[in-house]
Amino acid sequence: MNVPLKRITTGTDLPKQADVVVIGGGIVGTSTAYYLAQRGVKVVLLEKGQIAAEQSSRNWGWCRQQNRDARELPIATKSLALWDNMAAEINETVGFRRCGLMYLSDDPAELEGWARWRNFAKTEGIVTHMLSGAEATERGMATGRAWRGGVFSPLDGTADPCIAVPVIAKGVQQRGGIVMQNCAARGLELAAGKVSAVVTELGVIKTSSVVMAGGAWASSFLNQQGLRFPQASVRSSSLAMDAGANLPDAVHTKDVSITKRSDGRYTVAISGLARVDPTPQQLRFASTFLPMFFKRRKSLRPGGLQGMRSGHETLRKWKLDQQTPMEKNRILNPKADPRQIRETLRQVRKLFPTLSDTPMTAAWAGYIDSTPDGVPAIGETGVPGLMLAAGFSGHGFGIGPGVGHMIADILTGAVPIVDPRAYDPKRLENGSWGKVAEF
């Protein structure tokens, strides 16, 4: 049972040449293509399956500044402004609303952490409000219980993952860009050590500029070019329920979190809880990820063989004239963890009494790709002409428009919307990435 994803019609004739080829039709790749097309760049967006069918439609939909790591905060702020304008530019809703995000807690340490972030946010001009016990209890009255405190970020919001990225892809086409679904990029051709073409299952596109925004597939793709990108994915499960009376639009607690969708239903999940499915790539980068996995050990559980079977984290080299793992598995569609789904359903019904008799309407899982420090890798790789944009660690949906704009800035020689240096992939190559991000 999956949440229905908006389907769109895209091109079927592969162009022979492009200024830029973007690989991956999730929020990051599609936003990149959108802002390039907006500037008149001849751009082709390649998606091996369906636009947004993987993690970009399987997330909560939160577009937040609240509790962002300092390195991600600038691009989160810029992204909110871009989300504001998206529907008007494309003349179709992406389900974005600045509804505000609410966090409730009884844990003094957690509240102190949020207060520290609030103090930091003030220095960056970000508005966030700490809630007293009485205020948190009033705002969270749908829970039917008292709270010690909380935080409310009024300028943050949500967009609808079921419709947002397909609508942005329509915006790419409106501006003259080409979008290709069911067209896997198998690899690259080089001339004098630089990108000269992208080889797809349907033919070759001549280009000197490629953006790899393939999400959980990025590291295995780069491995074909002899590039090392430490990336690991975890499997997270969520569910959907019909609307309940007087529920908030978006609320987080340590036990369960809910988000209202544009169709009135709610996405429900337990924050951070995920399964680690072992893969060859997981084993390759195990030592690199030890600090992150140790820090988040309480929310990670051993998984099964789904990741091994999916092929997205393979270490094997494939031939460009033969079927690749991307064609064998068009859409990463892992099974939801039944134990986690049962616990999520139990917790949400406990937290919101009005949902006690409300049935679950859907359940799904997705692979969240991460970097060792929990901050995305965005920038040039060791192959001239090949840019990487991956490892968004569960934060890509909200900041996707800002990332796409920043990449378009870099590729067209404009001043970047934010300073891109904090995201440079080279920090992961030389081990200079420092601490694991705090969220």
N, C-alpha and C positions, 0 to 999 in steps of 0.2 A: 504494500500500500504506500504510494508516494503522493506527495502534494502535486497537483497538476501544474505543469509548466507551460507557459504560453509558447505556442509554436509559430514560427514565421517562415515565409517563403524567401529563399535566397537564390543566389546565382548557381548556374549549372555549367557554364562555359569558363574554363580556366584561362585567365589572361596569360599572355606570353611574357609580359614584363610589368614591373611595378617599381615605384620609388622605394616603398617599404612593404615588407610582408610581415604581418603579425601572426604568430602561431599561438592559437588558444582562444576560444570564444567564451571565456568567462568574463567577469567584471573588469579585470585589469586589461586583458587583451582587447576587449570590445571598446572600453573607454579610450584606450590608446588609439585605436583605429578611428574612433569618433572625432577626437581632437585633431588628428592628422587630416582627416577628410575635410574638417571644418576649415582648414588652412589651404585647401586646394591640393594637398599631396595625393598622388596616385597610390592608394593603399589597398592592399588585399588582406582580408582577415580570413584565416584558415581555421576551421574547426573539424576535428576528425569525426565528431558525432553531431549532437544537437547543441545549439547555442545555449549556454548556461546550464546544461544538464548535469554537471557535476557539482562541486561545492558551492558555486555561485547561486544555486537555487536551493541549497540544503542548509543554509545558515539561518541565524535568527533574524537578520535584516537590520541589526542595530547600526546606526551611523552616529558614532559618539566621539566626543572629546574626553568625557569623564574617564578617569583612571588610565589614560593613555601613558605609555612610556614617553619621556621627554623627547626622544628621537622621532616618535610618530605624531606627536601633538600638532606640529605645524601643518602637516599634510592632512590631518584629520579636520582641522579648522577650515582649510581651503576647500576640502571636499564637501563639507556641509554647504558652503556657498554655491558650489557647482551643482549639487543635488537640487538646491533651491530653483535653479534656472533650467534644469534638464527638461521638465515636462513642457514648459513654454517653448523651448527651442525646437522640440521634436513634435509638438502639438499632440501629445499623448501622455497619459499619466504613467509614472514609474512607481506610484504608490508611496511617494515620499511625504512625510509629515514631520514637522518639528513638534512632536507631541511631548517631549521631555522624557527623560529616563529616570526611574526611581530605584534606589537601592535601600533595602531594609535589613537591619541586623540587631542581634542581641549580644554580639561579641564586642567587648570593649576594645580589643586589639584591632579588630577590623575597622571599627569606627575611628580609632586613632589614625589608622593608615589612610582612610578617606579624608580625614581632616588635614593630614600632612599634604596630601595631593591638592586639596582645596587651597591651602596656603601657597603651594607652588603655582597653581593655576592662576591665582591672582596676579602673580608677577608676569604672566603671559597674556593677561587681559581676558581670561576665561571666566565665565559666570557659572558658579556652582554653589548650592546652598546645603549646608549641614542642617539636618533636621533633629530637633529635640525629640524626646520620647513622645511627648504629646502630639507634636507635628507629624512624626512618623506614623503614629497610631491613627491619626485622623486621615492622612493621605492613604494609608493602607487599610482603611476600614473594611475593604472587601475580604480581608483575611479573617475578620472577626476576632482579632486578638490584639494585645498591646505589644509595642516594640520599644526597645531601648533607644533607638535612634536610626538615622539613615542619612541619605544624601539625595538631592534632586538636581539634575542638570537640565534646566528649562530650554536651552537652545539646541540640545541634542534631539535626535529623532530616529525614525525608522523608514526604510523603503521596503517594498515587497519583492523578495527574491524570486517569486514565481513569474513576475512580469518585467522587472526592471531591466535586466540585461537584454532580453529579446527586443524591448522597445528601443534601447540604446543602439542595438544592431540595426534596427530600422532607420535610426538617425544616421548611421554610417552610410546606408544606401541612399538616403535622401540627399546626402552631400556628395554623392558621386563615388563613394568607396564601394569596393566589391566584397561581398561576404559569401563565403563558400562553406556549406555544411557537408558532412559526410565526405570530407576530403582531408585525409591525414597527410601531414608533412613528414616525410620519411627521413630527410636529412638535408645536408647542405653540399653545394659544390663550391670549391675555392679556386681562385686564380691569383697567383703570386701571394698566396697566404691569406688573401682577403675573401670575404663572401662575394660570390658571383651569381649564385642561383639557389633556389629552394627546390628540392626534388619532392614532388607529391605523388600520391598514388594515381593521380590523373594526368601527370605530366610535369614539366619543368617551368618555373617562373624565374626569369632573369631579374636579378635585383642586387643591389650592393648594400642593402640594409635590412636586417631581420631583427625582430623582437620576439624572444622566446618567453611567452606568458602561459605556459602549459600546465601551471599548477603542479599537482603531484607527479606529473610526467617529466618535469623539467630536467631533473638530474640525469635520468636515463638517456634523455635526448642529448644533453651536453656531453655525456660520456662517449657518444659516437664520434665526437670531435676531439676526444682526448682531454676534455676539460673536467676538472674536479669541482663539483658543487655539493657540499655536504647538506643533505636534505633528508628529513625523515617525516613520515606521515603517521597520524593516529586516526583511528576510526571512532567517530562520534555519532551517537544516535539521538534522534528527536522524534516527537510525535505531534499530531494536530488534534484539536478538539473543537467542537462547535462553540459558539459564543456563549458566555455566561453573563448573567446580569451584574451590572455595576463593577465590572473588572477594569483595572487600570490598563492603559495602552501598552505599557512596557514596565516590568518590574523584575528586579533581581533579588534573590535571597540565596543563602548558601545551600539551601535544600532543593530549590527549584526556581526556574525563571520562566516568565511568559511574555509573549509578544503578540499583539493584535495584528492580523493581516488585513489587507484591503477588502477581502471577501467576508470579514467579520469573524472568521475563525481565529484560533490562537495556536501559535507554535509554542511548544512546551519542551524544556530541556533542563538537565542538571549541568550547571556550569563546570567546565573543566574535566568532567568525567569521560574517559575515553579508553579504548582498547588499543594496545600496541600489537599489531599483527607482524610477526617477524618476516623479513624479506632479505634477499641478498644485500640490498642497499642498506637496510637497517644494520646488518652485521658489519658492513664495510665502514660505516660511520659511527659505530657504537661508542667508541671512546670519545669522539668529538661531542656526542650528545649526552654523555654521562652527567655533566653539571646540571643541564636542564631537566633530565629525567629524574635525577635525585631531588632537585628542588620541588618538582611537581609529582613526586612519587605517590602522594596520598590520593591523587586524582587519576592515576594511570593504572590499568590492569592488564595482565597478559592477555593477548588475543589468540586467534587461531590462524588457519592457513589461507584465509581469504586474500590477504595481501600477496602471498606467494603466487596464488593462482591468477590474480588480476593482471600481473605483468607490468605494472606501472613503475616498479622499482627493481627492474631487472638490471643485471650487470653485463649481460651478453651483448655482443655486437650483432647488428642485423645488416642485411644487404639491401641496397636501395632499389633493386629491381625485383624484390620479393615482398610478400606480405609481412608487415611488422606487427609488434604487439598492439600498437594503436588501432590497427584495423581489426585485429582479433577481439579487441575489447573497446568498442566505440564509446561506451559510457561506463565510467566507474560507478557501479551500483551495488555497493556492498550491502549485505544483510544487516538489518538493525539488530543490536544486541537484545535478545528477549528479556534477559534479566534486568538490564538497564531500563528498558521500556516499562516493565512492570513497576520498577521502583519509581520512575518518573511519574507514572500515572497515580501511584499511591501518594506520592508527596504533593502533587498538585491538588488532588482532591482533599487532602488533609489541610493544605494551606488555604484553599478557597472553597469553603463549604458549598457554595452554589453550584460547584462542578461535581458534586458527589454522585449525581445520576447522569452526568453528561458523558456520552460514549466517546471513545477515541475514534477518529475518522481516518487517520493515516499514521504510518510510522516509517521512518527511513534512516539511513546512515550515510555518511560521507567521509572521505579522507581529507583531513586537514594537514596540509604540508607545512613544515616548520624549518627554520634555520636554528643553529645552535644557541643563538642569543634571543630568538623570538622576534627579531626585527627583519623585515624583508630585504632581499638582495635585489637591488635595482641599479643597473649600470653596465658599462662595457665589460666584455669578457676577454679572454686571451686570444680570441679570433677577431680581428678587425672587421667591423660591420655587423657583429652579432652582439645584441644587447640582451641582458637577462632581466626578467621581472617575475620573481617567484619567491616562495618561502614566506608567505604572508601570515602564517601562524594563527589563522583564525580571525584575522582582522582585515582581510582584503576587501570584503564587500563594502564596508563603510568608507574606506579610503580609496577605493578603486578609481573614482573620477579624478581625484587629485593626482594619483599616480599616472593615470593616462595623460593628463594635461602636462605633467612634468616631463614625461618621456617625449611627448610631442614637442615641447619646448626645446629639449636637448637636440632632437633630431633635426629641427628646423633652425637652430642657431639662435633661438630666442632666450631671454633671461628666464631661467627656470622659476616656476611658481613658488617653489621652496628650494632651499639648498639641498642638493642631492647627495652630498658627501657622506652623510650618516648611513646611507643605504648601499654604499659601494661594495660589490661582491668581493673585492680584494681583501677586505677585512677577514673574510672567512678562509681565505687561502693561507694567510700568514698568521692566523691565530690571534689577531689583534682586536677581536670583537669585544673583549672585556666581559662585563657582567651580563647575566641573563636578565631580560626585560622584566620589569615589574608591571603587572596589570591588575 
